């Protein structure tokens, strides 16, 4: 955790500070960081609000019938997840298809089976079976709670995906909800990723556009 700017300035400008005092201050920084479970020099706002990520550029996956990761991701540093930590992920975009196809969406903590959202069975897309050519909007969100930590940590999640296929069940908006348990190794870095696919028919006109991705990680004040 970073020291107040005034103390940082004093340490740099006051040449009379003896090394032993400076070392003790460094040890204090490390001790505070260890208690909070964050790296030394972590911004205080990150400690209070939790790490946050927002994508600021579009990304497209083309002609993928199996779940494929977008390049955008947020890395949760090793050993920072605590019992009661909450991971909140929201993503949205647009998908196009040339034939009758389905959209597959998934959120991962690194990779399968660490899922936070899954609209498809395995690698086969299974959401919003619609006829092409056409273009639709999609949105997915998920929230997970860490229950235990360690090499075989546990979590539970609840998620929802929305697909604006105009002819899905005649409603104009298809929604699917998921809830499940999972295991995750919290002692290593975990990449929060979004994966997508369109299938089962491969076609150069099949595209999934990621317009936005946000990730929040914070720890609840109380648990039970």
GUKE-607642 format. One record per residue (C-alpha): residue number from 1; residue in three letters; x, y, z. Coordinates in steps of 0.02 Angstrom, whole numbers. Example, Ala and Ser with C-alpha at 12.3 -4.5 7.8 and 13.67 -1.06 7.14 Angstrom:
BEGIN
+-----+-----+--------+--------+--------+
|   k |   r |   east |  north |     up |
+-----+-----+--------+--------+--------+
|   1 | ALA |    615 |   -225 |    390 |
|   2 | SER |    684 |    -53 |    357 |
+-----+-----+--------+--------+--------+
This chain:
BEGIN
+-----+-----+--------+--------+--------+
|   k |   r |   east |  north |     up |
+-----+-----+--------+--------+--------+
|   1 | UNK |      0 |      0 |      0 |
|   2 | UNK |     72 |    170 |    -48 |
|   3 | UNK |    124 |    293 |     87 |
|   4 | UNK |     47 |    468 |     92 |
|   5 | UNK |    131 |    586 |    -32 |
|   6 | UNK |    193 |    700 |    107 |
|   7 | UNK |    291 |    558 |    186 |
|   8 | UNK |    358 |    503 |     18 |
|   9 | UNK |    419 |    681 |    -14 |
|  10 | UNK |    500 |    692 |    157 |
|  11 | UNK |    591 |    529 |    131 |
|  12 | UNK |    660 |    588 |    -36 |
|  13 | UNK |    705 |    767 |     14 |
|  14 | UNK |    767 |    750 |    193 |
|  15 | UNK |    946 |    691 |    181 |
|  16 | UNK |    958 |    674 |    371 |
|  17 | UNK |    846 |    521 |    375 |
|  18 | UNK |    953 |    376 |    431 |
|  19 | UNK |    943 |    213 |    336 |
|  20 | UNK |    879 |    116 |    486 |
|  21 | UNK |    725 |    228 |    499 |
|  22 | UNK |    698 |    216 |    313 |
|  23 | UNK |    708 |     27 |    323 |
|  24 | UNK |    579 |     24 |    463 |
|  25 | UNK |    462 |    130 |    358 |
|  26 | UNK |    485 |      7 |    215 |
|  27 | UNK |    446 |   -137 |    332 |
|  28 | UNK |    289 |    -46 |    388 |
|  29 | UNK |    234 |    -24 |    207 |
|  30 | UNK |    257 |   -210 |    179 |
|  31 | UNK |    163 |   -255 |    338 |
|  32 | UNK |     14 |   -147 |    291 |
|  33 | UNK |     14 |   -221 |    116 |
|  34 | UNK |     17 |   -398 |    187 |
|  35 | UNK |   -129 |   -362 |    302 |
|  36 | UNK |   -233 |   -291 |    160 |
|  37 | UNK |   -179 |   -428 |     41 |
|  38 | UNK |   -114 |   -309 |    -93 |
|  39 | UNK |     58 |   -276 |   -171 |
|  40 | UNK |    165 |   -138 |    -97 |
|  41 | UNK |    130 |     32 |   -180 |
|  42 | UNK |    -49 |    -15 |   -222 |
|  43 | UNK |   -152 |    143 |   -243 |
|  44 | UNK |   -263 |    176 |    -91 |
|  45 | UNK |   -418 |    195 |   -202 |
|  46 | UNK |   -388 |     21 |   -268 |
|  47 | UNK |   -386 |    -44 |    -90 |
|  48 | UNK |   -550 |     45 |    -47 |
|  49 | UNK |   -645 |     19 |   -209 |
|  50 | UNK |   -567 |   -142 |   -272 |
|  51 | UNK |   -477 |   -166 |   -438 |
|  52 | UNK |   -577 |   -114 |   -590 |
|  53 | UNK |   -553 |   -139 |   -776 |
|  54 | UNK |   -641 |    -62 |   -926 |
|  55 | UNK |   -602 |    -97 |  -1109 |
|  56 | UNK |   -590 |     57 |  -1219 |
|  57 | UNK |   -576 |    -19 |  -1394 |
|  58 | UNK |   -682 |   -138 |  -1497 |
|  59 | UNK |   -625 |   -316 |  -1534 |
|  60 | UNK |   -697 |   -443 |  -1656 |
|  61 | UNK |   -690 |   -633 |  -1668 |
|  62 | UNK |   -724 |   -697 |  -1845 |
|  63 | UNK |   -786 |   -868 |  -1903 |
|  64 | UNK |   -757 |   -966 |  -1742 |
|  65 | UNK |   -874 |  -1113 |  -1707 |
|  66 | UNK |   -786 |  -1158 |  -1543 |
|  67 | UNK |   -775 |  -1043 |  -1393 |
|  68 | UNK |   -630 |   -923 |  -1426 |
|  69 | UNK |   -557 |   -798 |  -1304 |
|  70 | UNK |   -557 |   -614 |  -1343 |
|  71 | UNK |   -386 |   -537 |  -1313 |
|  72 | UNK |   -453 |   -416 |  -1183 |
|  73 | UNK |   -436 |   -477 |  -1004 |
|  74 | UNK |   -412 |   -422 |   -825 |
|  75 | UNK |   -282 |   -511 |   -718 |
|  76 | UNK |   -320 |   -540 |   -534 |
|  77 | UNK |   -149 |   -552 |   -448 |
|  78 | UNK |   -104 |   -710 |   -354 |
|  79 | UNK |   -154 |   -719 |   -170 |
|  80 | UNK |   -263 |   -563 |   -177 |
|  81 | UNK |   -432 |   -651 |   -177 |
|  82 | UNK |   -501 |   -671 |     -1 |
|  83 | UNK |   -648 |   -763 |     75 |
|  84 | UNK |   -794 |   -651 |     30 |
|  85 | UNK |   -710 |   -574 |   -123 |
|  86 | UNK |   -834 |   -532 |   -261 |
|  87 | UNK |   -793 |   -539 |   -446 |
|  88 | UNK |   -915 |   -444 |   -555 |
|  89 | UNK |   -902 |   -455 |   -746 |
|  90 | UNK |  -1009 |   -370 |   -878 |
|  91 | UNK |   -983 |   -380 |  -1066 |
|  92 | UNK |  -1087 |   -329 |  -1217 |
|  93 | UNK |  -1077 |   -317 |  -1405 |
|  94 | UNK |  -1153 |   -372 |  -1570 |
|  95 | UNK |  -1150 |   -533 |  -1672 |
|  96 | UNK |  -1184 |   -567 |  -1855 |
|  97 | UNK |  -1213 |   -730 |  -1946 |
|  98 | UNK |  -1238 |   -784 |  -2125 |
|  99 | UNK |  -1341 |   -943 |  -2096 |
| 100 | UNK |  -1451 |  -1017 |  -1959 |
| 101 | UNK |  -1334 |  -1014 |  -1811 |
| 102 | UNK |  -1320 |   -994 |  -1624 |
| 103 | UNK |  -1215 |   -881 |  -1514 |
| 104 | UNK |  -1104 |   -954 |  -1378 |
| 105 | UNK |  -1040 |   -847 |  -1234 |
| 106 | UNK |   -931 |   -887 |  -1084 |
| 107 | UNK |   -835 |   -796 |   -949 |
| 108 | UNK |   -682 |   -883 |   -880 |
| 109 | UNK |   -561 |   -869 |   -734 |
| 110 | UNK |   -413 |   -919 |   -847 |
| 111 | UNK |   -499 |  -1064 |   -936 |
| 112 | UNK |   -622 |  -1207 |   -923 |
| 113 | UNK |   -684 |  -1269 |   -803 |
| 114 | UNK |   -667 |  -1103 |   -709 |
| 115 | UNK |   -825 |  -1029 |   -785 |
| 116 | UNK |   -925 |   -877 |   -729 |
| 117 | UNK |  -1049 |   -886 |   -873 |
| 118 | UNK |  -1083 |  -1019 |  -1004 |
| 119 | UNK |  -1224 |  -1013 |  -1132 |
| 120 | UNK |  -1162 |  -1162 |  -1232 |
| 121 | UNK |  -1140 |  -1348 |  -1205 |
| 122 | UNK |   -953 |  -1378 |  -1219 |
| 123 | UNK |   -884 |  -1297 |  -1375 |
| 124 | UNK |  -1051 |  -1304 |  -1469 |
| 125 | UNK |  -1140 |  -1135 |  -1475 |
| 126 | UNK |  -1311 |  -1149 |  -1399 |
| 127 | UNK |  -1394 |   -980 |  -1375 |
| 128 | UNK |  -1517 |   -891 |  -1489 |
| 129 | UNK |  -1540 |  -1011 |  -1636 |
| 130 | UNK |  -1589 |   -891 |  -1775 |
| 131 | UNK |  -1590 |   -885 |  -1964 |
| 132 | UNK |  -1468 |   -775 |  -2059 |
| 133 | UNK |  -1411 |   -663 |  -2128 |
| 134 | UNK |  -1442 |   -550 |  -1980 |
| 135 | UNK |  -1362 |   -449 |  -1841 |
| 136 | UNK |  -1406 |   -447 |  -1656 |
| 137 | UNK |  -1350 |   -370 |  -1493 |
| 138 | UNK |  -1293 |   -469 |  -1342 |
| 139 | UNK |  -1252 |   -437 |  -1160 |
| 140 | UNK |  -1184 |   -550 |  -1024 |
| 141 | UNK |  -1155 |   -522 |   -840 |
| 142 | UNK |  -1096 |   -628 |   -695 |
| 143 | UNK |  -1056 |   -610 |   -511 |
| 144 | UNK |   -952 |   -735 |   -413 |
| 145 | UNK |   -915 |   -749 |   -226 |
| 146 | UNK |   -756 |   -831 |   -164 |
| 147 | UNK |   -799 |   -953 |    -24 |
| 148 | UNK |   -628 |  -1028 |     13 |
| 149 | UNK |   -453 |   -988 |    -47 |
| 150 | UNK |   -298 |  -1089 |    -88 |
| 151 | UNK |   -243 |  -1209 |   -224 |
| 152 | UNK |   -419 |  -1284 |   -225 |
| 153 | UNK |   -520 |  -1129 |   -183 |
| 154 | UNK |   -708 |  -1129 |   -208 |
| 155 | UNK |   -833 |  -1004 |   -274 |
| 156 | UNK |  -1015 |   -990 |   -324 |
| 157 | UNK |  -1082 |   -883 |   -466 |
| 158 | UNK |  -1242 |   -821 |   -542 |
| 159 | UNK |  -1251 |   -752 |   -719 |
| 160 | UNK |  -1368 |   -698 |   -856 |
| 161 | UNK |  -1352 |   -678 |  -1045 |
| 162 | UNK |  -1465 |   -578 |  -1159 |
| 163 | UNK |  -1480 |   -598 |  -1347 |
| 164 | UNK |  -1580 |   -476 |  -1452 |
| 165 | UNK |  -1622 |   -600 |  -1590 |
| 166 | UNK |  -1780 |   -531 |  -1669 |
| 167 | UNK |  -1855 |   -702 |  -1703 |
| 168 | UNK |  -1801 |   -797 |  -1547 |
| 169 | UNK |  -1963 |   -867 |  -1474 |
| 170 | UNK |  -2051 |   -718 |  -1551 |
| 171 | UNK |  -2002 |   -610 |  -1402 |
| 172 | UNK |  -1863 |   -504 |  -1476 |
| 173 | UNK |  -1753 |   -532 |  -1323 |
| 174 | UNK |  -1692 |   -702 |  -1265 |
| 175 | UNK |  -1627 |   -720 |  -1087 |
| 176 | UNK |  -1541 |   -866 |  -1002 |
| 177 | UNK |  -1486 |   -876 |   -821 |
| 178 | UNK |  -1352 |   -987 |   -743 |
| 179 | UNK |  -1297 |  -1026 |   -565 |
| 180 | UNK |  -1165 |  -1151 |   -510 |
| 181 | UNK |  -1013 |  -1190 |   -401 |
| 182 | UNK |   -832 |  -1196 |   -455 |
| 183 | UNK |   -653 |  -1223 |   -399 |
| 184 | UNK |   -513 |  -1100 |   -428 |
| 185 | UNK |   -330 |  -1091 |   -377 |
| 186 | UNK |   -314 |   -921 |   -293 |
| 187 | UNK |   -125 |   -940 |   -265 |
| 188 | UNK |    -87 |   -896 |   -448 |
| 189 | UNK |   -137 |   -753 |   -563 |
| 190 | UNK |   -313 |   -774 |   -632 |
| 191 | UNK |   -362 |   -695 |   -799 |
| 192 | UNK |   -543 |   -643 |   -814 |
| 193 | UNK |   -587 |   -673 |   -997 |
| 194 | UNK |   -735 |   -671 |  -1115 |
| 195 | UNK |   -753 |   -808 |  -1247 |
| 196 | UNK |   -878 |   -820 |  -1389 |
| 197 | UNK |   -925 |   -924 |  -1542 |
| 198 | UNK |  -1054 |   -934 |  -1681 |
| 199 | UNK |  -1106 |  -1102 |  -1751 |
| 200 | UNK |  -1121 |  -1243 |  -1782 |
| 201 | UNK |  -1094 |  -1191 |  -1963 |
| 202 | UNK |   -930 |  -1106 |  -2006 |
| 203 | UNK |   -948 |   -953 |  -2117 |
| 204 | UNK |   -840 |   -801 |  -2152 |
| 205 | UNK |   -992 |   -693 |  -2116 |
| 206 | UNK |  -1001 |   -750 |  -1935 |
| 207 | UNK |   -931 |   -617 |  -1818 |
| 208 | UNK |   -941 |   -575 |  -1633 |
| 209 | UNK |   -902 |   -395 |  -1588 |
| 210 | UNK |   -851 |   -351 |  -1410 |
| 211 | UNK |   -901 |   -171 |  -1378 |
| 212 | UNK |   -870 |   -164 |  -1192 |
| 213 | UNK |   -800 |   -264 |  -1046 |
| 214 | UNK |   -794 |   -212 |   -863 |
| 215 | UNK |   -723 |   -310 |   -716 |
| 216 | UNK |   -735 |   -267 |   -532 |
| 217 | UNK |   -653 |   -359 |   -387 |
| 218 | UNK |   -690 |   -312 |   -207 |
| 219 | UNK |   -711 |   -395 |    -38 |
| 220 | UNK |   -874 |   -389 |     57 |
| 221 | UNK |   -871 |   -309 |    229 |
| 222 | UNK |   -958 |   -457 |    308 |
| 223 | UNK |   -998 |   -638 |    267 |
| 224 | UNK |  -1105 |   -776 |    341 |
+-----+-----+--------+--------+--------+
